[in-house]
Every structure is written in C-alpha cells, then in structure tokens.
Amino acid sequence: GQNSDEELRALEKVACPSAGACGGQFTANTMACVSEAIGLALLNSSGAPAPYESRDAYSTASGLAVMELLEKNIRSRDVVTRKSLENAARVVACTGGSTNAGLHLPAIAHEAGIDFDLDDVCEIFRDTPYFVDLKPGGKYVAKDLYEVGGVPVVMKELRKAGLIHEDCMTASGETMGEALDKIEGEADGRVIYPIENPITKTGGVVGLKGNLAPEGAIVKVAGMGEEEQVFTGPARVFECEEDAFEAVKARTYKEGEVIVIRNEGPAGGPGMREMLATTAALSGQGMGKKVALITDGRFSGATRGFCVGHVGPEAAHCGPIALLENGDSITIDAIKGEISVALSEEELAERKKSWAGPRETIYATGALWKYAQLVGGAKLGAVTHPGGKNERHVYMDL
C-alpha cells in the first residue's frame, strides 16, 4: 500500500532490463553454475548475459565438443559421478546459491544411479566457505561474476583449498583439473573473494535436521548475521500457501511467530510449488527478519529472510509438520543445523493417531493425480521412478 500504480508500472518497466534469467544467484543461475561445475557444460559457457554476442563462440565450441565426445565415446554418465556432484555442491555453497540445488542434485544423482541425497549435499555445504558475493545475500549479479572470470575462477579458488575433485571428466574431453589449468583469471577480491579470506567460513546454504524434519530441511543463510540464524517462536499453521498469503496481506500474523505452510510438498501440492508470494510479501512489509517461515514446499532462489524449505517427510506423508498446531514452540538453529518442535515423541505419536489423512486437493484424476501417487520425498529429489540403479539396459547401446 505504499506505492501508487504509476510508481509500480515505472518500476516494472526497468526491473527486467533485457532477455535472460534474473541476475541474482537464484535457481536459474545456480543451476547454470552447476552445469559447468559438474562438467556437463564447457567452462564459462553458462555465465554470459543473454544478449552478449560472445555466446556465439560457445555455440560453435559446443558443436565441436559434441562431435569429439561422440568420437571418444564419452557419455553423460562418465561425466556425472559422485565426485562431480560433490564439485557442483561446492560451487552452490560458495556462491550462496539457491536451496533448489538441494532438490536438483539428488534428482540428477538418482537418474544416474548414484547415492547422493539431501544429507550428502548439506554435508558439503557445511564445510565449504562462502566467498562469492552474489545477490540475494550479497551485492553482485551473474553479469558481474561473468566479467571477473565466472565459475572457472571460483573453482580455481576451491582447488587452492583442496575442495575440488580434479580427476572428473568434463564435456571438453579433458579432466576438470586439465580444464582449470588453462584458466588465467584470479579472484578479484570484490565479487570473488580469495578463499583464504571468505565472507563466511561455512556455505551460504545450510541443512537442518531434528524431530520436526527427520528427513532434513534446507535454508539459505547467505547474507544473514549469526544472530539472525537462530529463531524460536510459536507456530502459526496454514494448510496451503494461499491461506498464508491472505494472512500476510491482512497482517493477521504477529512478529516473533514461525509461519508454517504445509501440504505443499511434492505429493501434497501436488508438485512442490515455490512459496515466493508469501516470502516476498513478508519482505515487502519489512517483516522478513521478524518472523521465520517453514514449509514442506520449496522456495525461489530469490527468497530472503529465515525461510526453511523441503521439510521432510512432508505433511501428505504424515511427517511431523502435519501434526503441528498453532502455538507449538518451534526452534530453528542454522548454526547447529537443527530444527525442532517442543513436543515429546509420545505427544507426536498421540497426535498421529488422530491425523485425518492428507488434505484433499482438486487433483483427483489425470497427470497430477498420477504424479502425486508416484512421487517420493524431497530428500531424494522428489523423483517418480526407481532411477539408474534399476536400469536393465543402457539406452545409448540399444
């Protein structure tokens, strides 16, 4: 209510200055960085802004690389390995990337038949320094990162600390170590800090576990001070995002509360939507630091404030988040990696007995109904089939 429609229209006209993804280290740019770090994209190919003509050279280089990969019979599963997934998780952590990487990396691993779940991702996040100063937690955007050397320079810094597996195969036909040896750029100290002088000693994304999330949860802490990373408050429970958004719009919540949005997980949504409207509205009201938010859904990479996603098991699978009631005391501690509710195991078990079952949605038939029956938890990437481990043939060999 603080801006007129004319002011909003003027802002909208300049908010997206050209083609391409939004510039912060949100989900699109995070996964673009992952494509290089994992070895599936040529180094520095993902970072150029959409209108740059320098992209043309990468089109040609990619075509040549494809022909070389075919000739050498190097396949995507030669590139995607446990080690390359670890490299990718490092880059997410040190750039303060999107929490959605905690969903996508396990899903990629599952497809390739590799054991690499949310716990594994979060373990890497925990011991990786955060040293690339990108929005939303920092100052700079993807264009700035590209202009100081991009992901290859970031990986060179990680290599200095022994945090990169150099023997991973890449789309260039070289190992990651060989490809990085050709990179001349160095940390500029402004966008990319030297790794020995990081912004924080642990990653910009943190995993949480506890009696409220036995299968884990994830939170982005890049740009948050230590004192902002611990929060205890009474639960204010909403059965879906729309209900929470209406309450935020009407300001019927209170400072100090933990807003709980449930039934938004992979099966319960169905589809695990981003809770962007509610978090944006809270920030817009200046309440981003005065409340916390937890959900079995997920967030946009642009989300700010103390927002915990991917709480598992989800409400539709009768995880503890399904059993919460208004006023339950919830503690989130991103420094220790804990998320808990002040209820005994006995009390949770008692509530489980009277659980009414999953919330009814309007999707009682069709593709989304089918998806909801098949989909598994966020911990393994919200996947719908047994994955690479159960394959009886290699498609490329048929």
N, C-alpha and C positions, 0 to 999 in steps of 0.2 A: 503493500500500500504506500510505499514511499516514492514511487516513480510514476510519472504520467505515461499514458500510452505512447505519446510522441517521443518521450525520452527512451522508452523501451525499443521503439522502432529504430531510432537513431543508433542505439547500441547494437541491435541485431544486424544492422547493415555493415558494421565494421568488425563484428565478432569473429566472422569466418572470412579472412582476407583473401583466400584463394581455394583452389581444389585441394583434395587430400584429406588425410586424417587430422583430427585435432592435435595440437602441437605438444601437449604435455606428455609425461611418461604414463599415459593411460593405457588401456588394454591394447589398442592398435599398435602403438609404438613399442610397447613392452614386447609383444609377440613378434614384431619386426626385428627387434634386437635378438630375440630368441632364435629366429630363423638363421641369423648369422652365427650366433654363439654355438648353436647345435651342429652347425656345419652344412645345413641344407641350402643356404643361400651364400653367394660369393661375398667375401668380406667387403664391407662398406656399401653393399648394393641396396640395403633397405632404408638408408637414412636420408637420402636426398629428398628435399621437398618436391611434391608432385609436379610443379611446373618447370623444374630445372631441366635444361636440355642435356645436362651431364648424365641424366638417366639413360639416354640413348645408347651410350657406350656400354652400359650394363646389359642392355637387351642383346647387343651383339656378343658380349662376353659370355652371357648365359647360354646363348645358342651354341657357341663353340664348346662350352663346358659340357653341355648335354651330349654332344657328339663324342667328346673324349670319355665321358663316363660310360657311354654305351660300348665304346671300343675296349675300355679296360674292364668292362662288366662290374663296375662299382654301383651298388644298388643303395636305395634309401636305408635299408636295414644294416648296411655296412657303415653308414654314417650315424644313424640313431642307435646309440648304445647307452648303457648305464653311465659311462663316463661322459658322453656328450650331453646327456640330460643334466648331469651334475654341473657341467660348464654353463649350461643355459640357466640353471637355477642361480648360479653365482652372479651372472650378469643381471638377472632380475633383482636380486638383493642389493647389489652395489649401486644400482641406478634408482632404487626406491620405486620399483615397478608396480604393476597392477596386481592386486590379490587374485585376479582371474588366472594368473600363471599357475597358481596352486591347484587349479582345476584342469587347465590345459596340459600341463606337463605330465601328470599321471595318466591322462587320456591318451596322449601320444605314446607313452611307455606301454600302456595296455595294448594298444594297436600293434606294437612291435613285439609283444610277448615278454616285456621286461618288468620285473618287480620294482616299482618306483612310485610310492604313493605320497599322500599329503605329509605324512610324518617325515619321509625322506627329504622332501622339498624343504620343510620347515627346519630340519636339522642343518641344512646347508645355509639357509637364511640366517640362522642363529650365529654361525661363526664366520660370516662374510662381512667385511667392513662396508659401510655405505659412504661412497666418496664421489658420486656424480650428482651435481646439484640441479636436479630437474624438477619442474612443477609436477604434481600439485604441492609437494612438500618443500620444494626449493625455488630457485629463481629462473632457471633457463628452460628452453624448449628444444624439441628434436632438431630443429634447424641449427641451433647453437651447437648442439652435440656434433652434428654432421660437420660443421665448419671448423671444429677443433680436432677432427680426425675420426669421430664416430666410435662404433663398437670395437674395431680393432685396437684402438689406443686404450680403451677401457680394459680389454683382455690382456694387453701387454702389461698394464699395471697389476692385474690379478696374477699374471705369471711371475712378476717380481716377488710376490709373496708366496709362491708355490701353490696357488689356488686354482690353477688350470691344468687339466689333463692335455698334454701336448701331442699325445700319440693318436688322437682321434682323427679318423678320415674325414675329409670335407668335400664339398661339391667341386672344388678346384682340382681334385685328384691328388692334392697334397695333404699331409697331416696338418693339424691346426698349428703345431709348432713351426713347421716349414712356412706356412702361410703368414704367420705373425712375424717371422724373421724378415720378411720383405717390407714390413710396415715401418715407415720412418718417423711418424708423429710421436710426440711425447705429451704427457699430461700438461695442460696449460695452467693449472693451478686456480682456475676460475670456474670453469664448467666441470672439468675433470680434475679433482684434487689428486696429488700424489698419494699412493696407497699407504705410505708411512705416516701421512697426516690426514686421515679420513675425517668426514663430517661426524660420523659416529662409528664406534668400533664394531657394532653389530648391524645386520641388514635393515633396510627400510621397511621390510615386511616380516611379520612375526607369527609363529604358530602358537596356538593356545590349546590346552587340554585340561580336563577336570570333570567333576561329576555332572556338569551341565553340557559338556561336549566330549563324551568318552572317545569318539572317533576323530576329535580335533575340530579346530576352527582357525580362522586366519584374520589378521588385522594389519592395516598399513600404518606404520608409525613414523615414516619419513617426515621430518619437519616438526615432529612433536617433541616437547621437552620431557625429561624423565618424570617430572611431577605430573604431567598430563597422562602418563601411561598406566596409572593405577586409578581405578574408579570403583566405588561401592555405592549402591543405591537401590531403592525399591523398584521392583518390576512394574512396568505399565504395559500390559499384554494386549496385542492386537492380532486378530485372526488372519489378516491379509494386509498387503501394502496399502490398498485403497482406504481401509479404515484408519490406518496410521496417518496417512497423508491428510485426511479430513480433520483428524485431531490436531495435527500440527498447524494446519491452516487456521483452525478455530482457536489455536493456542490453549487447548484444554489439557495440556500436559504441564508438568512442573519441572523447574530446574532441579538437578540432582537425581532425576529418575533414569532408569535404564529402560529405554523403549525396546520392547520385544516384538518383532514381526515374525510370525510363524506361518506354517503351511505354504511357504514359498520355495521349498526345496525342489530338487529335480522331479520327484514323483508328486509332491503335494501341490505344486504350482498349477498344473504341471509345467515344467520347463525352466525353473530356477531363474526367474527374472532378476534384473538389476534393480536395486532399491534406490535408484538415483533421485527420483522426485522428492522423496521424504528427506534424504540427506541434504539435498540442495536447498529445500525449504528451511530446514533447521539452520543451515549455514546463513541463509538469507535473513533469518530472524536474529542472527547474532548468537545463536544457542549451540553452535557446533561444538564448543568446548564445555558447555554447561550440562549437557546430558550425554549419555552413551547410548549406543544402539546395537542390538544383536539380532541376527536373523539366520534362518536356515536357507535363505536365499543368498544372492551374491550382490556385489556392488560394482558400479562402474569404476574404472581405474581413476576417475576424476574425483571420487568421493573424498571429502575431508572430514576431520573430526574423528572421535573414537568410535569407529564402526566395525563391528565384528561380524564376519560372514562365514558361510559354509558350516554352520554349527551342525554337527552330526553325532548320532543319527538324527535325521530330520523329523519334524512333527508327524508327517504322514506315516512314518515307520515307528511311531511311538517313542521317539527319542525323548530325553528329559525335557527338552524345550516344549514338548507337547503337554507337559504336566505342570508347567509354571502357572501361578496365579498372581493377580495384582497384589503388590506389597511384599512378595518374596524378596529377600535380600540377595542381590547378585554382586559378586566381586570379579572384576576383570583386572588382571595384573600382567601387562605385556612385558614387564621386565623379567618376571619369573616364568612367564609363559603359561599362566593359569587362568581358568575361567570356572567359577563355581557358584552354586546357589546354596544358601544356608539351610539345607534340608538334609535330614538323615536318610540313609539308604532305605530304612524301614518306611519312612514317610513317603518317599518316592515310589516304593513298591505298593504302598496302600493306594496312592493316587492312580497308579497304573491300573489297578483292579477296576476302578470306576471310569476309566478312559472310554469315551463314547466312540472311538474309532476315527479314521481320517475324515477331515472336513469334506463335505460333498462339493464337487465343482460342477460347472456346466458341461464339462467334457466327459460325457457318459458313453461316447462312441467315437469311432473314427481314429485318425492317426495319433492325436494327442492322448486319447484314452489308451491306445496300444502302447505308446511310449511310456506312460505312467506305470503300466503293469511291468514293463521290462527294465526300467532304469534302476541302476544301483546308486549307492551313496556318493556324495561329493569327494570322500576320501580317496576313491579310486578313479575320480574324474567323471563321475555321472555317466557311466557307459551302459550300453544296452545289449552287449553280446560278449561271449567268453574271451575274445581277444586273440592275439597272436599265438599265445601258448597252446591253444587248442586247434590250430590250423593243421589240416592233414595234407596240404599241398602248398606250393609257392605259386602264386598267380602268374608271375612272370615266366615260369617254366612251362605253363600249360600250352 
